[in-house]
Amino acid sequence: MKYFVLHGAAGNARHSVAEDRYVLQRNRVIAVMDRLAKTDSIQAFPWPAAPRYHDLTQVLSDGLQGLLFDGVSDIRQRLGKLQDALANMCRDR
């Protein structure tokens, strides 16, 4: 947990990490989040699952992988195909 907090995670699940002086010096967000949580100023709640989440991530992954790693010469055309694929997913709901 300490590693994750030191490398960008704003919250943590362990009191010992939140009280670590080194962590508090490196990540000042923790103290603010703890203060807000103690005063019930923030609440955590689960977001509803996105319909067809797996399909969405697959379309994005395939499209972006091609754009980033396949040496695409016509980026606009490739982005257009990705946008069309995402639009089709929205229509097929």
N, CA, C and O atoms as CSV, one atom per row, in Angstrom:
chain,resi,resn,atom,element,x,y,z
A,1,MET,N,N,0.821,-1.184,0.000
A,1,MET,CA,C,0.000,0.000,0.000
A,1,MET,C,C,0.866,1.248,0.000
A,1,MET,O,O,0.556,2.235,-0.668
A,2,LYS,N,N,1.936,1.194,0.746
A,2,LYS,CA,C,2.809,2.365,0.808
A,2,LYS,C,C,3.370,2.693,-0.574
A,2,LYS,O,O,3.440,3.865,-0.943
A,3,TYR,N,N,3.763,1.699,-1.329
A,3,TYR,CA,C,4.284,1.905,-2.677
A,3,TYR,C,C,3.248,2.600,-3.555
A,3,TYR,O,O,3.563,3.569,-4.246
A,4,PHE,N,N,2.008,2.100,-3.525
A,4,PHE,CA,C,0.963,2.680,-4.369
A,4,PHE,C,C,0.673,4.124,-3.982
A,4,PHE,O,O,0.489,4.977,-4.850
A,5,VAL,N,N,0.633,4.393,-2.704
A,5,VAL,CA,C,0.357,5.756,-2.254
A,5,VAL,C,C,1.492,6.691,-2.661
A,5,VAL,O,O,1.245,7.826,-3.069
A,6,LEU,N,N,2.713,6.229,-2.553
A,6,LEU,CA,C,3.853,7.067,-2.928
A,6,LEU,C,C,3.937,7.298,-4.436
A,6,LEU,O,O,4.590,8.237,-4.890
A,7,HIS,N,N,3.280,6.446,-5.202
A,7,HIS,CA,C,3.353,6.574,-6.653
A,7,HIS,C,C,2.019,6.972,-7.282
A,7,HIS,O,O,1.740,6.619,-8.428
A,8,GLY,N,N,1.199,7.706,-6.533
A,8,GLY,CA,C,0.047,8.311,-7.162
A,8,GLY,C,C,-1.316,7.998,-6.610
A,8,GLY,O,O,-2.252,8.753,-6.873
A,9,ALA,N,N,-1.487,6.928,-5.858
A,9,ALA,CA,C,-2.811,6.622,-5.322
A,9,ALA,C,C,-3.153,7.625,-4.226
A,9,ALA,O,O,-2.336,7.884,-3.343
A,10,ALA,N,N,-4.339,8.183,-4.279
A,10,ALA,CA,C,-4.719,9.223,-3.318
A,10,ALA,C,C,-5.228,8.646,-2.010
A,10,ALA,O,O,-5.159,9.322,-0.983
A,11,GLY,N,N,-5.721,7.456,-2.008
A,11,GLY,CA,C,-6.262,6.867,-0.794
A,11,GLY,C,C,-5.552,5.580,-0.452
A,11,GLY,O,O,-4.760,5.061,-1.239
A,12,ASN,N,N,-5.838,5.077,0.711
A,12,ASN,CA,C,-5.247,3.811,1.100
A,12,ASN,C,C,-6.164,3.099,2.070
A,12,ASN,O,O,-7.107,3.691,2.595
A,13,ALA,N,N,-5.891,1.845,2.303
A,13,ALA,CA,C,-6.741,1.035,3.166
A,13,ALA,C,C,-6.096,0.771,4.522
A,13,ALA,O,O,-6.699,0.113,5.370
A,14,ARG,N,N,-4.912,1.261,4.736
A,14,ARG,CA,C,-4.206,0.951,5.982
A,14,ARG,C,C,-3.891,2.228,6.762
A,14,ARG,O,O,-3.346,3.190,6.223
A,15,HIS,N,N,-4.247,2.206,8.028
A,15,HIS,CA,C,-3.980,3.344,8.901
A,15,HIS,C,C,-2.474,3.567,9.044
A,15,HIS,O,O,-2.019,4.708,9.117
A,16,SER,N,N,-1.707,2.485,9.084
A,16,SER,CA,C,-0.260,2.608,9.265
A,16,SER,C,C,0.389,3.368,8.112
A,16,SER,O,O,1.366,4.087,8.320
A,17,VAL,N,N,-0.137,3.220,6.915
A,17,VAL,CA,C,0.409,3.956,5.771
A,17,VAL,C,C,0.033,5.424,5.876
A,17,VAL,O,O,0.858,6.297,5.609
A,18,ALA,N,N,-1.206,5.704,6.261
A,18,ALA,CA,C,-1.663,7.086,6.369
A,18,ALA,C,C,-0.909,7.856,7.449
A,18,ALA,O,O,-0.796,9.079,7.369
A,19,GLU,N,N,-0.396,7.160,8.448
A,19,GLU,CA,C,0.322,7.816,9.541
A,19,GLU,C,C,1.835,7.853,9.317
A,19,GLU,O,O,2.548,8.471,10.108
A,20,ASP,N,N,2.334,7.227,8.290
A,20,ASP,CA,C,3.767,7.186,8.001
A,20,ASP,C,C,4.243,8.592,7.627
A,20,ASP,O,O,3.709,9.199,6.699
A,21,ARG,N,N,5.238,9.108,8.337
A,21,ARG,CA,C,5.717,10.474,8.093
A,21,ARG,C,C,6.225,10.677,6.670
A,21,ARG,O,O,5.949,11.702,6.047
A,22,TYR,N,N,6.949,9.720,6.172
A,22,TYR,CA,C,7.489,9.827,4.817
A,22,TYR,C,C,6.361,9.911,3.797
A,22,TYR,O,O,6.415,10.711,2.863
A,23,VAL,N,N,5.348,9.086,3.979
A,23,VAL,CA,C,4.198,9.097,3.069
A,23,VAL,C,C,3.490,10.440,3.150
A,23,VAL,O,O,3.143,11.023,2.122
A,24,LEU,N,N,3.271,10.936,4.362
A,24,LEU,CA,C,2.579,12.215,4.528
A,24,LEU,C,C,3.350,13.372,3.896
A,24,LEU,O,O,2.744,14.301,3.363
A,25,GLN,N,N,4.679,13.322,3.952
A,25,GLN,CA,C,5.484,14.367,3.327
A,25,GLN,C,C,5.403,14.301,1.804
A,25,GLN,O,O,5.379,15.335,1.136
A,26,ARG,N,N,5.362,13.098,1.262
A,26,ARG,CA,C,5.370,12.918,-0.189
A,26,ARG,C,C,3.988,13.068,-0.818
A,26,ARG,O,O,3.882,13.487,-1.970
A,27,ASN,N,N,2.929,12.734,-0.082
A,27,ASN,CA,C,1.588,12.737,-0.645
A,27,ASN,C,C,0.659,13.458,0.333
A,27,ASN,O,O,0.101,12.841,1.241
A,28,ARG,N,N,0.500,14.758,0.141
A,28,ARG,CA,C,-0.289,15.574,1.067
A,28,ARG,C,C,-1.788,15.360,0.912
A,28,ARG,O,O,-2.568,15.816,1.748
A,29,VAL,N,N,-2.194,14.678,-0.135
A,29,VAL,CA,C,-3.619,14.421,-0.365
A,29,VAL,C,C,-4.187,13.518,0.724
A,29,VAL,O,O,-5.359,13.641,1.080
A,30,ILE,N,N,-3.379,12.623,1.252
A,30,ILE,CA,C,-3.854,11.668,2.253
A,30,ILE,C,C,-4.409,12.387,3.473
A,30,ILE,O,O,-5.485,12.038,3.959
A,31,ALA,N,N,-3.701,13.371,3.964
A,31,ALA,CA,C,-4.160,14.097,5.147
A,31,ALA,C,C,-5.483,14.803,4.868
A,31,ALA,O,O,-6.371,14.821,5.720
A,32,VAL,N,N,-5.614,15.374,3.699
A,32,VAL,CA,C,-6.860,16.054,3.338
A,32,VAL,C,C,-8.003,15.053,3.240
A,32,VAL,O,O,-9.095,15.303,3.750
A,33,MET,N,N,-7.757,13.914,2.583
A,33,MET,CA,C,-8.794,12.888,2.443
A,33,MET,C,C,-9.205,12.345,3.819
A,33,MET,O,O,-10.392,12.136,4.068
A,34,ASP,N,N,-8.249,12.120,4.697
A,34,ASP,CA,C,-8.568,11.636,6.039
A,34,ASP,C,C,-9.413,12.652,6.800
A,34,ASP,O,O,-10.376,12.288,7.475
A,35,ARG,N,N,-9.046,13.929,6.688
A,35,ARG,CA,C,-9.809,14.974,7.376
A,35,ARG,C,C,-11.245,15.038,6.845
A,35,ARG,O,O,-12.192,15.160,7.622
A,36,LEU,N,N,-11.404,14.955,5.524
A,36,LEU,CA,C,-12.741,14.977,4.929
A,36,LEU,C,C,-13.555,13.752,5.332
A,36,LEU,O,O,-14.756,13.853,5.583
A,37,ALA,N,N,-12.904,12.604,5.392
A,37,ALA,CA,C,-13.604,11.379,5.776
A,37,ALA,C,C,-14.054,11.427,7.230
A,37,ALA,O,O,-15.148,10.966,7.553
A,38,LYS,N,N,-13.229,11.976,8.104
A,38,LYS,CA,C,-13.581,12.047,9.527
A,38,LYS,C,C,-14.768,12.971,9.777
A,38,LYS,O,O,-15.507,12.781,10.743
A,39,THR,N,N,-14.957,13.969,8.916
A,39,THR,CA,C,-16.083,14.897,9.080
A,39,THR,C,C,-17.272,14.504,8.210
A,39,THR,O,O,-18.224,15.271,8.067
A,40,ASP,N,N,-17.215,13.312,7.633
A,40,ASP,CA,C,-18.278,12.810,6.750
A,40,ASP,C,C,-18.561,13.752,5.577
A,40,ASP,O,O,-19.696,13.861,5.113
A,41,SER,N,N,-17.518,14.424,5.109
A,41,SER,CA,C,-17.670,15.328,3.970
A,41,SER,C,C,-17.588,14.612,2.637
A,41,SER,O,O,-17.974,15.165,1.607
A,42,ILE,N,N,-17.093,13.398,2.650
A,42,ILE,CA,C,-17.033,12.600,1.422
A,42,ILE,C,C,-17.676,11.246,1.690
A,42,ILE,O,O,-17.719,10.764,2.822
A,43,GLN,N,N,-18.159,10.666,0.641
A,43,GLN,CA,C,-18.740,9.345,0.747
A,43,GLN,C,C,-18.282,8.532,-0.454
A,43,GLN,O,O,-18.096,9.065,-1.548
A,44,ALA,N,N,-18.107,7.273,-0.240
A,44,ALA,CA,C,-17.761,6.371,-1.335
A,44,ALA,C,C,-18.979,5.521,-1.642
A,44,ALA,O,O,-19.653,5.035,-0.734
A,45,PHE,N,N,-19.251,5.348,-2.895
A,45,PHE,CA,C,-20.359,4.486,-3.284
A,45,PHE,C,C,-19.989,3.818,-4.595
A,45,PHE,O,O,-19.274,4.397,-5.413
A,46,PRO,N,N,-20.466,2.618,-4.796
A,46,PRO,CA,C,-20.124,1.914,-6.040
A,46,PRO,C,C,-20.916,2.477,-7.214
A,46,PRO,O,O,-22.107,2.765,-7.101
A,47,TRP,N,N,-20.247,2.622,-8.313
A,47,TRP,CA,C,-20.912,3.047,-9.541
A,47,TRP,C,C,-21.617,1.849,-10.160
A,47,TRP,O,O,-21.137,0.721,-10.044
A,48,PRO,N,N,-22.732,2.076,-10.806
A,48,PRO,CA,C,-23.386,0.944,-11.470
A,48,PRO,C,C,-22.514,0.440,-12.618
A,48,PRO,O,O,-21.795,1.211,-13.255
A,49,ALA,N,N,-22.589,-0.826,-12.863
A,49,ALA,CA,C,-21.780,-1.413,-13.936
A,49,ALA,C,C,-22.229,-0.855,-15.287
A,49,ALA,O,O,-23.423,-0.718,-15.552
A,50,ALA,N,N,-21.272,-0.544,-16.113
A,50,ALA,CA,C,-21.585,-0.054,-17.456
A,50,ALA,C,C,-22.027,-1.232,-18.313
A,50,ALA,O,O,-21.376,-2.277,-18.323
A,51,PRO,N,N,-23.133,-1.065,-19.033
A,51,PRO,CA,C,-23.557,-2.165,-19.900
A,51,PRO,C,C,-22.524,-2.402,-20.995
A,51,PRO,O,O,-21.986,-1.457,-21.571
A,52,ARG,N,N,-22.262,-3.642,-21.267
A,52,ARG,CA,C,-21.315,-4.044,-22.315
A,52,ARG,C,C,-19.915,-3.469,-22.086
A,52,ARG,O,O,-19.226,-3.099,-23.037
A,53,TYR,N,N,-19.508,-3.399,-20.841
A,53,TYR,CA,C,-18.203,-2.839,-20.489
A,53,TYR,C,C,-17.071,-3.583,-21.202
A,53,TYR,O,O,-16.162,-2.962,-21.753
A,54,HIS,N,N,-17.134,-4.894,-21.185
A,54,HIS,CA,C,-16.079,-5.683,-21.814
A,54,HIS,C,C,-15.994,-5.375,-23.316
A,54,HIS,O,O,-14.901,-5.214,-23.858
A,55,ASP,N,N,-17.143,-5.296,-23.976
A,55,ASP,CA,C,-17.151,-4.988,-25.412
A,55,ASP,C,C,-16.549,-3.611,-25.680
A,55,ASP,O,O,-15.792,-3.430,-26.634
A,56,LEU,N,N,-16.893,-2.646,-24.830
A,56,LEU,CA,C,-16.369,-1.290,-24.993
A,56,LEU,C,C,-14.852,-1.263,-24.856
A,56,LEU,O,O,-14.163,-0.658,-25.677
A,57,THR,N,N,-14.328,-1.924,-23.813
A,57,THR,CA,C,-12.879,-1.934,-23.632
A,57,THR,C,C,-12.173,-2.673,-24.762
A,57,THR,O,O,-11.054,-2.315,-25.131
A,58,GLN,N,N,-12.812,-3.698,-25.312
A,58,GLN,CA,C,-12.207,-4.433,-26.422
A,58,GLN,C,C,-12.127,-3.563,-27.674
A,58,GLN,O,O,-11.099,-3.551,-28.350
A,59,VAL,N,N,-13.195,-2.838,-27.991
A,59,VAL,CA,C,-13.196,-1.947,-29.167
A,59,VAL,C,C,-12.150,-0.855,-28.998
A,59,VAL,O,O,-11.397,-0.562,-29.927
A,60,LEU,N,N,-12.102,-0.255,-27.817
A,60,LEU,CA,C,-11.105,0.791,-27.569
A,60,LEU,C,C,-9.688,0.236,-27.632
A,60,LEU,O,O,-8.802,0.858,-28.219
A,61,SER,N,N,-9.474,-0.913,-27.039
A,61,SER,CA,C,-8.150,-1.521,-27.037
A,61,SER,C,C,-7.675,-1.836,-28.450
A,61,SER,O,O,-6.544,-1.518,-28.820
A,62,ASP,N,N,-8.542,-2.459,-29.229
A,62,ASP,CA,C,-8.171,-2.800,-30.609
A,62,ASP,C,C,-7.880,-1.545,-31.427
A,62,ASP,O,O,-6.890,-1.484,-32.157
A,63,GLY,N,N,-8.751,-0.549,-31.300
A,63,GLY,CA,C,-8.585,0.677,-32.080
A,63,GLY,C,C,-7.348,1.461,-31.689
A,63,GLY,O,O,-6.599,1.919,-32.552
A,64,LEU,N,N,-7.130,1.618,-30.390
A,64,LEU,CA,C,-5.979,2.398,-29.939
A,64,LEU,C,C,-4.665,1.657,-30.162
A,64,LEU,O,O,-3.642,2.283,-30.438
A,65,GLN,N,N,-4.683,0.355,-30.047
A,65,GLN,CA,C,-3.464,-0.418,-30.303
A,65,GLN,C,C,-3.012,-0.214,-31.748
A,65,GLN,O,O,-1.826,-0.024,-32.017
A,66,GLY,N,N,-3.964,-0.255,-32.664
A,66,GLY,CA,C,-3.621,-0.024,-34.066
A,66,GLY,C,C,-3.069,1.368,-34.297
A,66,GLY,O,O,-2.109,1.544,-35.047
A,67,LEU,N,N,-3.665,2.351,-33.660
A,67,LEU,CA,C,-3.199,3.731,-33.830
A,67,LEU,C,C,-1.814,3.950,-33.239
A,67,LEU,O,O,-0.993,4.666,-33.812
A,68,LEU,N,N,-1.560,3.340,-32.110
A,68,LEU,CA,C,-0.305,3.592,-31.410
A,68,LEU,C,C,0.869,2.749,-31.901
A,68,LEU,O,O,2.011,3.210,-31.891
A,69,PHE,N,N,0.594,1.520,-32.328
A,69,PHE,CA,C,1.705,0.610,-32.572
A,69,PHE,C,C,1.828,0.071,-33.992
A,69,PHE,O,O,2.835,-0.558,-34.316
A,70,ASP,N,N,0.848,0.294,-34.837
A,70,ASP,CA,C,0.892,-0.297,-36.179
A,70,ASP,C,C,1.457,0.625,-37.249
A,70,ASP,O,O,1.420,0.282,-38.431
A,71,GLY,N,N,1.971,1.769,-36.870
A,71,GLY,CA,C,2.542,2.690,-37.843
A,71,GLY,C,C,1.514,3.164,-38.862
A,71,GLY,O,O,1.795,3.214,-40.059
A,72,VAL,N,N,0.344,3.504,-38.393
A,72,VAL,CA,C,-0.752,3.923,-39.266
A,72,VAL,C,C,-0.382,5.223,-39.964
A,72,VAL,O,O,0.074,6.173,-39.329
A,73,SER,N,N,-0.583,5.254,-41.280
A,73,SER,CA,C,-0.272,6.473,-42.027
A,73,SER,C,C,-1.464,7.423,-42.084
A,73,SER,O,O,-1.286,8.641,-42.104
A,74,ASP,N,N,-2.675,6.876,-42.110
A,74,ASP,CA,C,-3.869,7.719,-42.164
A,74,ASP,C,C,-4.601,7.664,-40.823
A,74,ASP,O,O,-5.518,6.868,-40.624
A,75,ILE,N,N,-4.174,8.521,-39.928
A,75,ILE,CA,C,-4.720,8.517,-38.575
A,75,ILE,C,C,-6.191,8.919,-38.575
A,75,ILE,O,O,-6.989,8.348,-37.832
A,76,ARG,N,N,-6.552,9.890,-39.398
A,76,ARG,CA,C,-7.953,10.341,-39.430
A,76,ARG,C,C,-8.892,9.203,-39.833
A,76,ARG,O,O,-9.969,9.045,-39.257
A,77,GLN,N,N,-8.487,8.431,-40.804
A,77,GLN,CA,C,-9.327,7.315,-41.246
A,77,GLN,C,C,-9.465,6.277,-40.125
A,77,GLN,O,O,-10.551,5.755,-39.874
A,78,ARG,N,N,-8.356,5.993,-39.467
A,78,ARG,CA,C,-8.372,5.007,-38.391
A,78,ARG,C,C,-9.219,5.486,-37.212
A,78,ARG,O,O,-9.960,4.703,-36.617
A,79,LEU,N,N,-9.107,6.791,-36.871
A,79,LEU,CA,C,-9.938,7.347,-35.809
A,79,LEU,C,C,-11.409,7.314,-36.194
A,79,LEU,O,O,-12.271,7.060,-35.352
A,80,GLY,N,N,-11.694,7.569,-37.458
A,80,GLY,CA,C,-13.068,7.496,-37.950
A,80,GLY,C,C,-13.645,6.100,-37.776
A,80,GLY,O,O,-14.799,5.946,-37.376
A,81,LYS,N,N,-12.844,5.085,-38.075
A,81,LYS,CA,C,-13.297,3.699,-37.901
A,81,LYS,C,C,-13.575,3.402,-36.428
A,81,LYS,O,O,-14.552,2.730,-36.098
A,82,LEU,N,N,-12.716,3.903,-35.554
A,82,LEU,CA,C,-12.910,3.695,-34.129
A,82,LEU,C,C,-14.185,4.399,-33.657
A,82,LEU,O,O,-14.964,3.833,-32.890
A,83,GLN,N,N,-14.392,5.623,-34.113
A,83,GLN,CA,C,-15.612,6.351,-33.742
A,83,GLN,C,C,-16.857,5.632,-34.258
A,83,GLN,O,O,-17.865,5.550,-33.555
A,84,ASP,N,N,-16.790,5.119,-35.467
A,84,ASP,CA,C,-17.931,4.378,-36.016
A,84,ASP,C,C,-18.226,3.126,-35.188
A,84,ASP,O,O,-19.384,2.815,-34.910
A,85,ALA,N,N,-17.176,2.420,-34.803
A,85,ALA,CA,C,-17.361,1.210,-34.007
A,85,ALA,C,C,-18.005,1.543,-32.661
A,85,ALA,O,O,-18.877,0.810,-32.194
A,86,LEU,N,N,-17.577,2.652,-32.029
A,86,LEU,CA,C,-18.160,3.052,-30.760
A,86,LEU,C,C,-19.611,3.507,-30.947
A,86,LEU,O,O,-20.467,3.214,-30.111
A,87,ALA,N,N,-19.883,4.214,-32.029
A,87,ALA,CA,C,-21.253,4.658,-32.300
A,87,ALA,C,C,-22.159,3.458,-32.533
A,87,ALA,O,O,-23.302,3.452,-32.076
A,88,ASN,N,N,-21.673,2.454,-33.229
A,88,ASN,CA,C,-22.466,1.241,-33.461
A,88,ASN,C,C,-22.781,0.535,-32.156
A,88,ASN,O,O,-23.870,-0.015,-31.993
A,89,MET,N,N,-21.841,0.545,-31.226
A,89,MET,CA,C,-22.099,-0.069,-29.927
A,89,MET,C,C,-23.231,0.653,-29.204
A,89,MET,O,O,-24.079,0.020,-28.575
A,90,CYS,N,N,-23.238,1.967,-29.297
A,90,CYS,CA,C,-24.289,2.749,-28.627
A,90,CYS,C,C,-25.641,2.494,-29.263
A,90,CYS,O,O,-26.653,2.439,-28.564
A,91,ARG,N,N,-25.674,2.338,-30.565
A,91,ARG,CA,C,-26.934,2.078,-31.268
A,91,ARG,C,C,-27.472,0.677,-30.984
A,91,ARG,O,O,-28.684,0.464,-30.954
A,92,ASP,N,N,-26.567,-0.268,-30.778
A,92,ASP,CA,C,-26.961,-1.676,-30.599
A,92,ASP,C,C,-27.474,-1.979,-29.196
A,92,ASP,O,O,-27.849,-3.119,-28.922
A,93,ARG,N,N,-27.502,-1.034,-28.333
A,93,ARG,CA,C,-27.948,-1.286,-26.948
A,93,ARG,C,C,-29.278,-1.872,-26.902
A,93,ARG,O,O,-29.796,-2.143,-25.819
